[in-house]
Structures are given as C-alpha cells and as structure tokens.
Amino acid sequence: MTKKKILVLSDHPLSPSGVGTQTKYFIEALLETGRYQFVCLGGAMKHTDYTPQRVEPYEEDWTIYPVDGYGTHEMIRSILQKERPDALWFMTDPRFYGWLWEMENEIRAHLPMVYYHVWDNFPAPHFNKLFYQSTDKVVCISKVTHEILKRVAKDVESEYLPHAVDSEFFKKFKSEEGVNSIKGMRQNLLNSTDAKHFNKDKKIFFWNNRNARRKQSGTLIWWFKEFLDEVGHDKACLLMHTDARDPHGQDLPHLIEHLGVGDGQVFLSTNKVAPQDLAAMYNAADFTLNISDAEGFGLATLESMACGTPIIVTMTGGLQEQVTDGKNWFGYGIEPTSKSVIGSLQVPYIYEDRISQKDFNETLKKALNISDKAYKKMSIQGREHVKKNYNFKTYKNRWVEIMDDLTERHGSWNSRELYDRWQLMEVA
C-alpha cells in the first residue's frame, strides 16, 4: 500500500506552543493508521541547525524541515517538486501565510488544502473570505471561529473540531507519589517567601503562556502586585511558566525586580519541562489564569481543567466555551469592557478584547474567598467537561476521518486532475 504524504505548515510540531502541540497530536493520530507520511516546515522558531530532522520512532514517515518564520513561495515550490505530497495541512494565524494564498493556483492544481482555523475576531474579518474560498476544507477550533466562518464564507466546506488534551498526562494526581510531589512543589514555593509574607494557606495562581504582548504577561505582574497591595502580600502568589525574555514579549525578571515582587510574590519557571511535570504544576496551583486580549482557543486552560484546577479567563475566543457550558461554571470568566483595534499592512484590523483592572481584582478576590465545597464542585465539573467535550480519542479519530475523506475525494499526486496544467519550476 502506498502511503499518502501530507505537507504540514505550522509551528514546529515538537515545540511547546499550543499550535505546535496540536500539530503533533494531529500527525501522530494519522501515523498510527500506517497510511500516511508527513513532511513539515517547522516554523515559528529560531533554529540553529537547518538539517532535515527525522522524528523517532517514525523514521522515514515523519520529516521536519526547520525554517525561520513560516516559509516562502520558493520553499513550497521546492518541497512540492521534491516530496510530491498528496495534501497540504496548515495551522496558525492566516496572516503569516499571506504568501500561500498568492500561490493558490499553483498549489491547488496539485493538492487540496486543509486549514485548521485558529483565528477568531468580531466583527468578522471579511478580508479573510478569499483565504477561506481558496481552501478545500476549513476545520475550526472553537464555536466562535466556526460561527464567523459560516457568516463570512457560508459556501466553504467547514466543521467544528476543538483542541483536545491527552489525559494520560493531564489528570488529577491521586496516587501517593503524585500527591507528595504536589505537596513538595507547594512547600518549595511557600518556603521561598520571606518571613513577613509567609502563609501556609496562601493561594497559588498559575500562568502558563507565551511571553507575548497579547498574552498580557507584563500587565498580569503589575495588576497582581496591586492586587496584593490591596488584599495583603501573604494571601497569594503567582507562578509564571514562560520564556522570561521572549523577543515578542517583555523582560519579566526586570519587571519583577522593578515592581518589588521578587521575594515570594511572583515566581518564574523558565525551563522546558515534560508533560508530566507541567501537569504537576497545574495540580499544585489553586487557579490558572489567562487574561489574553485575544485567544483562538487557549490550550493551557484546557490542560488545567483536565488536572482539576479551575480557571480564570478573559471571555474571548475559545476561552468562553471552556470556562462554562452555559449552565455550569468551571472557574471565573471576566467580561471585556472594551475593544482595541490593531492591525498591519497585511491585516487591516484585528479586534482584541480588554478587561479592566477593577474586574480582575474583584475576580481574584472571589477566588481567594471561595468555599471548599464550591471549589471542589468547580474542579470535578471542569474535569468532566473536558472528558466529555475535548476527548483526545474523538479528536484523533475525527482527524483520521477528515483526511481519509479528503485524500479519497481528491486522489493522489499522480492521479490528481489538472496535474499537467502547471509546471513545477526548478528551485536551486
């Protein structure tokens, strides 16, 4: 049996980003069938070695070409010529792939395109319509995204398929070993606090995100400091798992020092960790925070809920469907009070949701004062919400069905209709 080859344009699938993680899940789901091979442009990272990578244990079935940025016309032409893939699958903000739609006629003469949609904004970005119409299948990560798509390009084939988490790693720790590791982690944090701020019952808030502007890393530290000024610096601490000096964010160590919250109020975790260790951080925390101005989905909040830790989020994008099912709440959602308009020459506008500092403070106060009964209810219901709606097995099986259907309908590289209409150019 000849395996179908899929070209993937996305974040590097072995990177810790939410997009990278979901790309890895997608690839592994199809590799398990034994019917697919993958060639990836591993973007969104600065690489030191550009040698094509073979991913163990898949060997010849999974190759990653490291690139800076997200690729170019010439790269894709070269890959098409060399690899002859049967379909193109891509996932990230479409403005990073503006050049891809410029090549629509070149690409779609040879292979269908599937877009895993991560962008959602109101009002609906009608300039995206051409992107959608140039794609054979659009799969949306959130209900908000899917509604936007249906409004902007109702004739485009689409469906809703949210992210999922691997419950093998992200779960409530119940074993003696797991419980002890949580106790140890919490104790280490508390013991790092100076004497005047020590409190064995201190609430731990956890933030696991990229240090990027829309993620509001700097604002979070500032607001958290002023929150502690109001309620007492012995009441809570903040653990931030991130790149401390991301070029797209702020110098967090400098900010922590400048604001004077480095003696036990705000902690930084900057080393890359295994999923099991990340799950331990979620378990050790009392609440997970995500106050991003815009969030297509927000995988970290889903991981947190799978571990039984309630979430505090801005009511934007996919975060809205995670924090509540319309009846029950699995944490606290903070409603935006204003919108900010940003944009570029590539993208005329993007609307970002902004919450107020006052609402942030009031929500954290609620979290401080929540009863044990109410907290336990949030924790249990949140885990059940994840199991029911973001099932990892369902996610994998549906992607297999989608790609099987797509490749069956459109054929292979060698049988594709219109194959001879465009001649691949030689690229050095």
Buried (B, 14 or more C-beta within 10 A) or exposed (E): EEBBBBBBBBBBBBBBBBBBBBBBBBBBBBBEEEBBBBBBBBBBBEBEEEEEBEBEEBEEBBBBBBBEEBBEBEBBBBBBEEBBBBBBBBBBBBBBBEBBBEBBEBBBBBBBBBBBBBBBBEEBBEBBBEBBBBBBBBBBBBBBBBBBBBEBBEEBEBEBBBBBBBBEBBBBBEEEEBEEBBEEBBEEBBEEBEEEBEBEEBBBBBBBBBBBBBBBBBBBBBBBBEBBEEBEBBBBBBBBBBBBEBEEBBBBBEBBEEBEBBBBBBBBBEEEEEBBBBBBBBBBBBBBBBBBBBBBBBBBBBBBBBBBBBBBBBBBBBBBBBBBBEEEBBBBBBEBEEBEEEEEEEBEEBBBBBBBEEBBBEBBBEBBEBEEEEBEBBBEBBBBBBBEBBBBEBBBEBBBEBBBEBBEEBBBBEEBEEEEEEEBEEBE
